[in-house]
Each structure stands twice: as C-alpha cells, then as structure tokens.
Amino acid sequence: MKKLAIAVALFGAISTAQAAGLSVSTAGGHAGAIGFSGYDGEPVGFTGNQNSGVLGALFADVAGTISFTYLGQESGHVNQFNLVLGAALFEGGTAGSTTVSSFINSGLVDFKFIDTNPNPDVAFANGAVSTSQLGFAILSATNSPYLYYIGFNDTFDKDADYDDFVVGVNFSPVPVPAALPLMATALGLFGFGASRGRI
C-alpha cells in the first residue's frame, strides 16, 4: 500500500509540473506589479474593468501549443499582434472569435505587438522592457476561459491603460520526454504492489 501511495504521489508531481504551462518573469529590468486607470475599451465585455497587472515577460515552462484570441481594443492607432511563424491578429475582427495558435518549445514565447500608426511602425516584443508609453501588461484572468490576458499600450502618449489591443492566452502542454521514466517508475511501483497483493 505504501508503494501505491508513492506511485500516486510521483504521478501527481508529474501532472502538476505539466499543468503549470506558462509563467511570468519580472526579472531583467521589468517593473513587476503595476496599477493604472482608464481601462475603458471594447475588451471590458470579456475581461472586466482592469486596474492592475504585471509588467514582465511570458515564458513557456514546457513545450506545447499556445493560442492567442483577439478580445478587442480601445485605440486611435492601428495596432496588431504577431505570433511565431507570422500568424497575426488585427483590429477590426470580431472580439472573442479570432484565434492564432502555434506549437512552441519551452522558453521565452515569441510574439510581438505592432503599432502601425507612426511612420515607421513600432514593434514591442515579448521580453522587451515596457515604458509608460509602449509595452504590455499581463492582466488578471481569474474566473476566465483564458490563462492570461495581455493588454498592449501603444505609442499614444496621453494614457497608459493597457487596453489598446487585448488578447487572451491559453496553453496546452505536451508530455515532457524527461518525465516519462519517472512516470514509468510510478506505474511500475503500482504494478509491483498489485502483484505482491495477489501472492
């Protein structure tokens, strides 16, 4: 019985590690928690009235499929979102219905927002350090179908309310090959315990 408990605990540890999926880093000059006001755009219907978030970078803890859904915008500029391999989301789509997804390896997630209003375009990539006039905040997604909301703040210098282009983020991890021996050990202990019980 003790071995069965160990096997279950090992299997549970594997599941928990894989479920983590995405994490936010505030290292490397990122300011961390931020408060703001004026979040008043079309995304309110999907994300609520936001007044805080985190300035940081989004990392995948393991390999998997990541998806981004357009949730709306409140901006006089023309912004867009680009994911790995050139997949993009644009303003003017139906909020909540447009999604791009891609398989990614673990590490810094490769995406960027682009403000096409200035000439030339201004891009802000995941991992860059946000300023008060350019960057994104990772907003709360509690009780939501998304793991995170990301709110972009473009180069317009009259507000910093992170609703100029908002996307929802989800992630589906894939099994990590390094974890398979641990899973096999857990299942082996379970089988060993079960066979001993029959003797």
N, C-alpha and C positions, 0 to 999 in steps of 0.2 A: 504493500500500500504506500509505503514511503517513497518507493521508486516511481510509482504512478504520480504521486504529488510532485516529484522533481520534474518528471516529463512534462506535466501540465504547466508548471512554472516556466520551464525553458521555452515551451511553445508560446506561452503568453508573452514572454520577453521579446521573442521574435516579432510577434504581431504588433506589439506596442511600438517597437523601433520603426517598423514599416509604416505604421499609421501616422507617424509624425509628418512625413512627407515634405512639408515646406517649413522654412524658418526665416525669421527676420534678423538681420545683423545690424547693429548700430555702431560697429567698430569702424575705424578708418576715417574719422572726421565727421561721421553722421551725428546729427544733434540729438537723436533719440526722440523722446516724447515731445509733442508739440500741441498747443491749444490754438484755436482760431475761431473766427466767427464769420457769418455771411454765407454759409453753405445754403444756397437757395435755388439750386438749379433743378432741371428735369430729373436727376437721379433721386431726388427726395422720395419719390414713389417706390423706389427699390431699396434705398439704403437708409432712409430716415434722415433726421436733421443732425448732421455730424458737427461736432465742435472740437474734436481731438483726433490725433493719430500718432504715427511714428514715422520719423524721417530715417530711413535705413535702406538696406538692400535686401532683395528677396533671393533666398538660396533654396535649392532642392537638396534635401538630405540624402535622397536615393534617386536612382533613375526612375523615370515614369512618364506618363502623359500629362501635360499641363494644358489647361484651357483657359481662355480669357473671353468674357462676354461683355459686349458693349451695353452699359447701363444708362448712358445719357451724358449730357453736357450743358454747361451754362457758360457760354463764352462768345465774345465778339470776334475772336480769332478763329482760324480754321485749323483744327488740330487733328492728329491721327495717332494710331498706335500700331507699332510694328513688332512682330514676334519673329522667332527663329525662322530661317528659310524664306523670309519675305512675306509671310502671311500678315494681313493688315486689317484693322478696323477703322472705319471712317465716321465722322459726324454725318448726321442725316439719315442713318439707319434707324430701324425700329428698336428702341431701347429694350433690352432684355432678350432679343431674338437672334442677334448676330454673335457667333462664336468662332474663334480660331483656336486650333489645338496643334500640338506638336509633341513628339517624343523627345525628351531631353535626358542627358546624363546628370549625375549629381554635380553640384557646384552652383556658381552664380547663374541665375536664369537670364538668358539672352533676350532682352526686349528693350524697346525704347519708345518714348513719346516724341512726336514731332510737332512743333508749332510752325505752320506754313505761312502765317501772316507776315512775318518780317521777310525781308529780302536780303540775304539768302535765308533759307529755312534754318530753324534752330532745333537741334535734337537734344534730348536728355535721356541717357541710357541708364538702365539699372546698374547700380554700383557707383554712379557719379554722386557727388555731394550736393544736396539741394540747397538753394538760396531762397530768400523770401520772394523772388520773382520768377524762379524757374526750378521745377522739381516735382516730386510727387510725395504724397503721404500715404502710408498704409493705414487704412481706416478700420474701425471695429466692424466685424461681421458676425456678431453674436446673434443667435436665432435666425440664421440666414441660410439659404441654399449654397452660399459660397464660403470658402475658407477665409478669403480676404477680399476687401475692396481696395482698389488703388485709385486715388484721386490725383489727377495731374493739375499743376498750377503753371500756366503758360507765361509768356514774357510780358503780358499786360501788367503795368506797374501800379494799378490803383487798388488791387485787392490781392489777398493771399488766402483763399478759402477752399482750395483743393477740390473744386467741382467743375473745372474747365473741360475735363474728359475723364469719365469714371468707368472703370472696368471691374468685373467680378472675376475672381480667380478660383479655380478648382484644380485638384491634382490627384492622379491615380498612380500610386507607386507600383513598381513591378518587383517580383521577388529578387532579393539580393543573392547572387550565387554564393557568396561567402557565408551566408546564413544557412545554406542547405545542409552542410554537415552537422550543424547544431540541431536542426530540425530532425535529421536522421537519427541522431543520438537520442533525442527526446522520444521519438517514435519507437526506437529500439528498446529503450528502457521500459516503455509501456508494454511492448510485446514480450519482453523478458519477464516482467512482473505478471503478465497474464498467463504465460506458460507455466510459471512456477506455481501459480494458484491451482492449476489442473492436476499437478503431480500428487 
